[in-house]
Amino acid sequence: MKLNDITGAVVDEAIGIHRDLGGDLFESVYEMLLAAALEQRGLRVDRQRPINFSYKNIHTKQILTYMRLANLHVGLILNCGAETMSKGIKRFVRDLPP
C-alpha cells in the first residue's frame, strides 16, 4: 500500500469517526476507534509508539521532530476538537522516497 493510500485511509476514518461522534471525547477514545477502524481495513497500527526526546514548542515542530527521529516520511496531526475533522487535519511530508 502506498503512503497516499495509507494517509487517505487515516483521513477517511478520522472524518467518519468525528462526523459520528463529534469533537468532545478524550483523545484516547479517538485513538482507540481510529486504530480499530484502520485494522479492519487490514492496516497494521502502532499506537503511542515511544520516541525519546524532549521539546517544548508547537505541534508542527513536534511532529516534524517525531518524523525525523522515527525516520518516517509522512505524518498527520488530527485535531478532533476542530469544528469539522477536515478542518482539523494537517499532513506533513519529509524526504519522500521516489
Phi and psi in degrees as a GROMACS rama.xvg file:
@    title "Ramachandran Plot"
@    xaxis  label "Phi"
@    yaxis  label "Psi"
@TYPE xy
-81.0769  158.493  LYS-2
-56.44  -42.3046  LEU-3
-63.3069  -34.4836  ASN-4
-67.4868  -40.6821  ASP-5
-67.0412  -50.0681  ILE-6
-66.3784  -32.2881  THR-7
-62.4155  -41.5682  GLY-8
-64.1189  -41.9467  ALA-9
-61.1752  -47.8214  VAL-10
-63.1254  -46.1044  VAL-11
-57.7787  -48.003  ASP-12
-67.4599  -40.6551  GLU-13
-62.4114  -42.6305  ALA-14
-63.3968  -43.6552  ILE-15
-62.3782  -44.4005  GLY-16
-63.8773  -45.1459  ILE-17
-64.8465  -40.018  HIS-18
-62.5203  -41.2463  ARG-19
-74.7538  -37.7382  ASP-20
-112.233  -12.7451  LEU-21
80.9785  -170.779  GLY-22
-112.511  24.7051  GLY-23
-106.08  6.86791  ASP-24
-91.9342  166.935  LEU-25
-68.4865  150.387  PHE-26
-55.3189  -38.1431  GLU-27
-61.4923  -32.1716  SER-28
-68.5432  -47.3405  VAL-29
-60.7995  -41.3992  TYR-30
-59.9826  -46.6396  GLU-31
-63.1098  -46.1885  MET-32
-66.1498  -41.2023  LEU-33
-65.3744  -43.4862  LEU-34
-60.5854  -44.8533  ALA-35
-62.726  -42.8635  ALA-36
-63.9693  -40.817  ALA-37
-69.5581  -37.8789  LEU-38
-65.0934  -34.7098  GLU-39
-64.5926  -25.9513  GLN-40
-83.4174  -0.165854  ARG-41
91.6895  9.34266  GLY-42
-89.3982  147.255  LEU-43
-88.4137  132.275  ARG-44
-120.485  127.282  VAL-45
-104.627  119.029  ASP-46
-101.635  138.456  ARG-47
49.4388  49.0423  GLN-48
-64.8703  124.951  ARG-49
-71.9335  135.685  PRO-50
-134.002  126.103  ILE-51
-88.4214  108.29  ASN-52
-170.434  163.932  PHE-53
-129.794  130.346  SER-54
-155.651  136.565  TYR-55
-120.041  72.9528  LYS-56
-148.932  -163.892  ASN-57
-76.4612  164.758  ILE-58
-60.6152  -36.8075  HIS-59
-59.8693  -49.3482  THR-60
-63.4962  -38.1212  LYS-61
-64.1134  -46.9608  GLN-62
-67.9667  -36.866  ILE-63
-64.78  -36.5734  LEU-64
-67.7926  -44.9987  THR-65
-56.082  -46.057  TYR-66
-62.288  -42.0404  MET-67
-65.5353  -46.8599  ARG-68
-66.2142  -33.9384  LEU-69
-93.7531  1.14589  ALA-70
54.9853  48.1661  ASN-71
-102.846  149.178  LEU-72
-98.0714  -26.988  HIS-73
-132.056  139.168  VAL-74
-139.851  151.552  GLY-75
-126.064  137.363  LEU-76
-105.064  123.709  ILE-77
-114.23  110.497  LEU-78
-97.7231  96.4502  ASN-79
-71.9424  -11.5204  CYS-80
-86.0082  -1.44399  GLY-81
-70.58  160.085  ALA-82
-54.9175  -46.6921  GLU-83
-130.628  153.626  THR-84
-63.6194  -37.3185  MET-85
-61.5999  -29.8716  SER-86
-78.7658  -16.5667  LYS-87
-99.6093  11.75  GLY-88
-106.719  129.957  ILE-89
-129.317  129.981  LYS-90
-109.121  134.413  ARG-91
-122.315  137.452  PHE-92
-124.686  134.213  VAL-93
-135.63  122.172  ARG-94
47.2164  54.8407  ASP-95
-65.5499  128.595  LEU-96
-70.512  157.609  PRO-97
